[in-house]
Amino acid sequence: MGAVADPLSATYGVSLAAVGLLTTALFVTHLAAQLPAGIWSDRYGPRAVALGACIAAMVGNLLLLQGDDYGLAVAGRLVVGLGSGAGFVAGFDLVRAGGGGTVLQGAFGGATMAGGGLALVVLPALTDATSWRATYLTALALALVAALPVYAAGGLRPVGRPVRGVLRDTSLLPVGILQAATFGLAVIAGNWVVTLLERDGASPATAGVLGGLVLLAGIVTRPLGGVLARRAGTGRRQLVGGSLVAASAGALLLASSGPLWVAGIGALALGLAAGLPFAAIFDAAQRIRPDAPGAAIALVNGCAVLTILVGTPLAGLAFELPGDGAVAFAVIGTLIATSLFALPRARL
């Protein structure tokens, strides 16, 4: 939503904070769908869950295309969230069930970043050239395309019932905190970075390109992180720790309201660093709970989704404060740095 926040605000006749709530609406159901999707994926297999996720994404975006009513937009985003939440868990479990290790898991993670990153680059200009519906038309097309390889997948056996519920497994929580600090806070930054740069005087096209670095860089570094995680062995903790330091520095550079090139370095540093720990984090979750890998993935990613759910509208409110949103990025950088305290307890 952040890529086209101002046009959507004008279309729906609501504030930027209300536009942020459209992202919140999606992540409400995204979060609610994750753990059930993980349990069902373990029990029945990920293919059926993934197909259902694609259908939900299609239905939700069709609702969003029906008109400029804000209430209808919220409803559509709630339906899309069911698809995105179940789709992430089932997609990751498809990689695991197919025998993919950290490299392929990182590649899957990079693909999940492509949609959001490309949206930040493409949608501002596309919306200017067409209309506010560009956001939802592209999402509908991607859901249709995604359903094809999922339908073709077959022969993947489910894990079965877990030994005990993952919600009672506290060993997953430090790993979840690391996922919240990297993925969760990066998504919040990605939602608002274009607006931040535009308020600082950048053109929509330039802000879109620089802002896209926050999410697009993960397309490269998530697979790279998978390679590094496979080779690092006991050095995974250092890999994740260094990434957190670099991501925090990137967010703080964006908050500095310096020259545009400084913001560009900050966006690139945040995007690159946030993607590196992805494969190590989810490989750790699956190793902690080999009897329930889908549910473990859901719980760990749920920590990040809850962060997005709470943080995205709060970051939008920061644009009503002096500094035009800079305080939000200062808080993001500080929270990423604070997550280093969870690193010694994470079973990486």
N, C-alpha and C positions, 0 to 999 in steps of 0.2 A: 504493500500500500504506500510505503514511503516514497517509492519512485514516482508516483503520480498523486501525491497527497494533496497538493493545492488544486489540481483539476477536479479531483473527486470531492473535495470540500465544496467547490463551487457547484458541482452537479447535484449533490445531495442537499446542499444548503445547510451544512453543518460545520462545526469547528474542526481544526486539525486534531484535537484530542478525540473527537468523535470518529474521525477517519482512522485514528489509531485503534479505536475500539473494534473496527472491522477486522484488524489483525488479531485482536484479543478474542473476538468471536470465533474465528477459525481455530485458534489454539485452545479454546475451551474444549471443543469436541475433539480436536487433535489429541489433547492430553487424555480425555475420557476414553478414547478409542484404543490407546496404546496397550495398556495392560490386557484388556480382553483380547485384542488382536494377537498379542504375544502368547497368551494361554491357548487360544484356538490354533495358532500356528504350530505350537509344540504338539498339540493333541491331534489335530486333523491334517496338518501340512500347510505350508505357506502359500501354495498356488491358489487355493480357493479364497483365502483371505485377501490376497493381492488383487484378484479379479473383482471381488466386492469393493475394494478400495477404489479401483479405477472407475467403476460404475457410480459410486458416490461422488467422485470428483466431477464426472460428467453432469450428473443431475444438478449438483450445486451450482456449477457455472452456467448451466441453462437457466436456472432461476435468476442468477445475477444479470443475465442479459435481457430480462423481461421489462425493465424500466428503471427510472431514476428515483424510486422510493427507497428511503434509507432503511425502513423496517424490512423490506424485501431483501435488501442487500445484506443485512445482518443474518436473515434466515438462510440465504444462499451460502454465506461464509460458514455458517454452522454445519451445513451439509458437506461442504468442501473439506472442512476440518476432519470429519469422520474418515474421508478418503485419504487425506494426507497422513493422518495419524496411523491408521491401519496399514497404509501403503509403505511407510518407512519401515515399520517393524517386519512386515511380511517380506518386503524386498530384501532387507538385510538377511532375514532367515533363509530366503531363496539362495543367496550367495553361500551361506553356511551349509545348507543341505546339499548344494551342488559341489561341495568340497573346496570352496574358495578359502584361502588363507588371508593373512593380513594385507597382502598386496591387492587382491581382488576386493576385499572389504574396503580398502582405501579407495579403490576405483569406484565402487558403488557410492561411497561417501562423496567423492568428487562430482559424480553425476547428480546427486541430490542438491548440490550447491549450484549447479549450472542454471537451473530455472530461475532462482532468485537473483543470481549474479547477472545473467543476461537481461532479466527484467529491468534492473537498475540502469543498464546501458541503453537498451532498446526502447523501453516503454515511454520515457519522457518525450522523445522525438516522435514515436509512433502515435502517441496520444494527441500530440499537437497536430499531426498530419491527418488523423482520422477522427477519433472521438474517445470518450472515456470507456467505451466498450472494448477497446483494444486489449485491455488487461484480461478480461474474461474470455474473449475469443481465443487468445493464445493459450490460456490455461486449458480450455476445452480441447483444443487441438492436441496438446501434449498428453492429456489423459487418454484420448483415443489412440494415439501412437503407442503409449505405454502398455495398453491392454494386449497388443499383438504378441510381443515376446512372452508375456506372462501366460497367455492362453497356450502358447506352444510348449511351455515347460511341462515336463511330466516325469514320472518315475521317481519322485522324491518322497522318501519315507518320513513320516512324522516321528518325533522323539517319544511321545507318550506323556503320561502324567508325571509331574515333578514329585520329588521326595517330600518337599515341604514348600510352602508358599514363599515367593520371593519378597513379599512385603515385610516379612519377619527377618529377612537376612540383612543385618546391618553392615555386613562386609561390602555390600554394593554401594552404600551411601557415599564414601569418599570418592569412588569412581564417578558417581553421579554428580558430585560437586565439581569435579574437573570438567565433565561434559557441560555443565551449566556455565562454567566460566569461559569455555572456549566457544562452543556452538551457541548456547543461549544468549550470551552477551554480544556475540558477533552478529547474531540475527537482529537484535535490538538496534545495534549500531547501523546495520545495513538498512533497516527500515527508515532511519531518520537522517542518514548521512547526506543524501541528496538535498533534502530541505536545509540542512545545516550549511552546506556549501553555497546553495542559492542565496540564503540569507546573508552570507558573507560576500556576495557580489558575483559569484560564478554564474555563467550562463547555464541554462538547463542541460544542454548537450555536454558541456565540460563537467558539470556536477554529476551527470549520469555516468560518464566514463570513469571519473575518479572514485565516485561512490561505488561503482560496480566492482572495484578492486577488493572491497571488503569481503564480498561473497565469491567473486570469480576466481580470486587467488586460491581458494579452497579446492577448485577443480584440479589444480596442479599439486598442491601440497598435501591433500588427503591421500592420493595414491603414493606420493613420495614418502609420506609418513608411514604408509604401510610397508614400503620397502625398508625404511630405516628401522621400523619396529621389528621386522623379521631379522635384521642383522644385529640389532642393538643388544638383544638378550637382557642382561641385568642393567644395561644402560638406558632402558626405557624411561626410568624415572628422571634422568637428566634431560632426555629429549622433551618430555612433557614440561618439566620445570623451565627450561630455556624458552620454550614456546610461550609459556604464560608471561614471562618477563617481557618478551618482545611484543606480545599482543597488548599488554598493559601500556607499554611505551607508545605504541601506535595510537591507541585511544586517547592518550594524554596529548599527543601531538595534534590530533583533530580538535581537541578542546582548547588548544592554545590560541585559536583565532589568528594564526600567523599568515604569512603569504600562502598563495595557492599551492606552491610547490611543497611547502611544509605539510599541508593537508594531504597532498598526494602521497608523500612518503609515509605519513601516518596511516592512511587507508591501506596502502600496500603492506606495511608491516603488520597491521592488525589482521588483514586477510590471510597473508602467508602464514603467520604464526598460529592463528586459530585453527587452521586445517591440519597441521602436522600431528597433533595428538589423537586424531579421530580413530585411526585403526588400532592403536595401542589401547585406548580406552575401551572400545567394544570387544576387542580380543580378550582383555582382562575380564569383562563382564561374563563372557561365555565360558572362560576357564574357571571362574568362581562358581558358576552354576551350570555345569555340563548337562545336568538333568532337566534344565528348563532354560535353554539359551534364548528362546524367543521372549519369554517373560523377563529375563534379566536385561536384555536389550531394551525392552519397553520401560522398565523401571529406571535404568540409567538415563535414557533419553527423556523420560518423563521429568526428571529433575531440570533438564534444560528447558523443556516446554513450559514448566511452571514458572521458570525465570522469565521467559518471553511473555507469558500471560500477564504477569504482574508488571514487568518492566516496560513493555512497549507503550502503554498509555501514559505511564509516569514520565517517560522520556518525551512524549508529545506535550505534556503539560509544561515541561521545562522550556519550551519555545515561547511560552507566555512570560517567562522571567527575563531579567536583563542578561544579555549575552546571546540571545537567540539560539538557545539549545546547547551552548558550550558546557553548561553545568552537567547536562546529561552524560556527555562523553567523558567528563572528568570523573563522574561517579562510576561509569563503566570501567575506566582504567583502574580505578582504585579497587573495585570489586574483583577484577581479574587478578590483581596482585595479591589480594587477601586470600584467594583460593590456594595459594602456595602452602598455606598451613595444613591443607588436606592431603598434600602430596605424600608425606611420610607414612600415612595410614592406608594409602591406596595400594592394593595388591596388583601392581603392574607387572 
